[in-house]
Amino acid sequence: MPGSDDLAYASATDQAALIRDRQVSSRELTELYLDRIERYDGLLGSYVEVVHDRAREAAAAADRAAAAGEPLGPLHGVPVSIKDLNFLEGTRTTLGTRAFSDHVASFTDHHVARLIGAGAVALGKTNVPEFGTTGHTETSLLGRCATPWDVTRNAGGSSGGAGAALAAGLCALSHGSDGAGSIRIPAAINGVVGLKPARDRISGGPMTGDSAFGLSTGGALTRTVADAALALDVMAGYEPGDPGMAPPPERPWSEEVGRHPGTLRVGVCRQTPASPDGLHPSVTVALDRTVGTLEQLGHQVEEVELPVPDDLPDKVLTIWAAGLASQPVDPATFEPINRWLAEVGEQRSAADHAVAQFQLQLLSRRLVVATSHLDAVVLPVLTAPSRPNGVYLEADGESIFWDQTALVGLTPLPNLTGQPSISLPLHHDRQVGPVGVQFVGRPWDEAGLLRLAAQLEAAAPWHDRRPVLAGVASRTSDPGGTVPTSSVPAT
């Protein structure tokens, strides 16, 4: 059996197998993670609530079921984290906003219930930006969330706490969601795998339907591609009242991992229409190395230019702002970026919203057609490393929005088209740490995307990379995040 550190960084698939084989108990794993959270998370701020007693009770029940020879789910006894934008009955669910600071969920989201129903043990809720509107996790309510690779920098968002917790070995798998890159962004920053499933693949119910033009979906951040496939198998599925229904897979996605993807035609996109500084050198190197790996594997690679209009960010702004303006709480309680978004939403009319949605639908059609000859498209997750903690503390909402727009680049495009997309930690920079590269698959083709991702994982593995964690430190005493930098191994 692996030592405690190795066990903390073991994949969810491997942990589930160890529990089934009675080589480790769910209680041992749960205590391991609760201890690591106590030791390390003061430095990171990845969890906003840890449900110690509930987790211990669930782990004990999992062990009793295993001992009794009962049927075990695919994640039986495996400790996971749940994003604070999603509801888990009986837990504090704030959505990152002061207006809901004392809110306790009275129900569980359908796909979260599927995760728990597969046997996962919830350790607690992870940090998010308010309403998940940015790729930077730092609020007046929940504080900042640092990446364990460099605690002066932000873990990204909106699944920032999910990415930091997983990268630091504070859970085996992290639940997340993605409306404009919110799984892939923290996955790229924290050096883990982040799969955004296809539209309608995972239910948003019972609370959420086709909100924000159907941009958002639930999902997971994982250590391995196999775990990403397993999480998708567990969480996917239609629920009554969902606005759409994705076509079922030919076979379980877990069975795609290890299958040869064939010789693929892959496009590489380097566009940065909203980023005046272009791509950071670390991002360029990550793309170039990925292209080299693809070519070595025998795939056909070509440079592509996507039909992205200059006013795309403004169209997305209209949709995003309407969501903030429609919140049933006083916008005076919002963070600066969301106060500004709510103001924009109030200023723009219902007709403006309808026009923006119609034009985005047309753009989505053009994007899918323009890449229909390709099996996948490669593009950066971010145009540069994540921003430092505290960088936005004195900034106005409008400047934060446009800086974030420049940082995320074209990552929201698969949310518009509904195509599946995955971020893989294929590059590690000596100065900035992990640099994720994303692959966009054909519509509904998570299977092909997972086959390619698993092939790249085997060709350029990342599993031995771990951040060097310092001891417990208080994040509340230093909201700007100016605690010492944790060391980054040279790779």
Secondary structure, DSSP 8 states (H G I E B T S, - for coil): ---HHHHHTS-HHHHHHHHHTTSS-HHHHHHHHHHHHHHHHHHH--EEEE-HHHHHHHHHHHHHHHHTT----TTTT-EEEEETTS--TTSB--TT-GGGTT-B-SS--HHHHHHHHTT-EEEEEE---GGG-SSS-EETTTEE-EETTEEEEE--SSSHHHHHHHHTTS-SEEEEEESSSTTHHHHHHHTSEEEE--TTSB--TTT-SSGGGGT-EEEEEESSHHHHHHHHHHH-B--TT-S------SS-GGGGTTS---S-EEEE----TT-TT---HHHHHHHHHHHHHHHHTT-EEEE------TTHHHHHHHHHHHHHHT-SS-GGGS-HHHHHHHHHHHHS-HHHHHHHHHHHHHHHHHHHHHTTT-SEEEEES-SS---BTTTTTT--HHHHHHHHHHHHTTTTHHHHH---EEEEEEEEETTTEEEEEEEEESTT-HHHHHHHHHHHHHHS--TT----------STT-TT--S--------
